[in-house]
């Protein structure tokens, strides 16, 4: 994809991710200098160095490791779950009582009105 004229130096090209990876791998191959690869592909040397840094960071990253959550955050989430379960139990009981008072079947409550 071509980008409009960038000025006196000529046109610029946007490189796809696969093109960038191919250029980076070429520059990292034995016997190949980064300056030579940058000139060959008409990119600035500092841009190639940046691409190489990003490439190394991604390759070195352990993408399978899940980020660890803070123990305080886990305790807060457990407390929130307990509170939500308690509220759900209260609402379920309220619905059953209302159904029973309205005489709707399936309330699931056996309330003895003689007490």
N, C-alpha and C positions, 0 to 999 in steps of 0.2 A: 504494500500500500504506500503510495507516495503522499508526502505532505507538501503543501504549497511551498513555493520558493522561499528559502530561508535567508536570502540576501545575497551578497556578493560571492559567497563560497559555493553556491549551487543549491541543489535540492537535497532534502533529507529523506531518509527512509525509516519507516517504523518496522522493526523486526518482530517477527512472531516469536513466541517462546521457544519453539523447536529450532528456529534459526539461531537464536541466542545460545541455546545449549550446544548446538553443533559448533558454533564459533568458539565458545569457551573450551569445549573438549579439544578442539583443534589446537588452541593456544596452550593447552596443558600437556599435549603429547610431547614425548622426548625429542629433543633436538629442534623444537620449534620455538621461536622467540615470540613473545607477546607483541612486540613492536611490528614484527613482520606480518603477523596475522591481522593486527589492527589496520595496517596499511592496505593489505590485500582486500579487506572487506570494507574499506573506506569508513572506518569508525575511529573515534578519538581513543588514544591509548588509555586515558583515565576511565572512559566508559567501559572498556574491556576489563580493566582491573576491578571495577565495581561489579560487573557481571560475574567475574570469577569469585569474588568475595561472597556474593549472594549464593552462587552455586555451591561453594564449599560449606556455607552455613546450612543449606538445605540438605546436602549429602551427609553432613556430620550430625544433623539433628535426629534424635530418636523419636520418630513419629508414632511409634506404637505405645510409648509411655503416656499414661493418662496424667494430666496435671493433678498434683496433690492438693486436696482441699485443706484449708486450715481447720484444726481440731475445734476451735471455737465456732466456726461456721457450721460444722457438722452437728455440734451440740445444739446450736440454735435451730437447725432444721429438724432435729429430733423433737425438740420441745414444741415446735410449730405443728408437727405431725400429731403429737399427743393432744394438743389443744383442739385441733381440727377433728380428731376422732371423738373427743368428748362432746364437742358441739354437734357432730353428726348423730351421736347417740341420743342427745337431748332432743334434737329435732325429730328423730324417728319416734321417740316416745311421745312427743307432742302430737304428731300426726296420728298415731295409734289411738291416743286418748280422744282426739277430735272425731275420728271415725266411729269410735265406740259411742260417744255422746250423740252423734247424728244417726246412729243405728245402721251404719254402713257395714256390710259384711267384710270380713278379712282384716279386722282391726288387730287380731292376734292378742287382745287383752281379755283377761277374765277378771272383771272387777265385780266384787261382791258388794252390792249396794245395801246389804243388811248391816254392815259394820258401821 
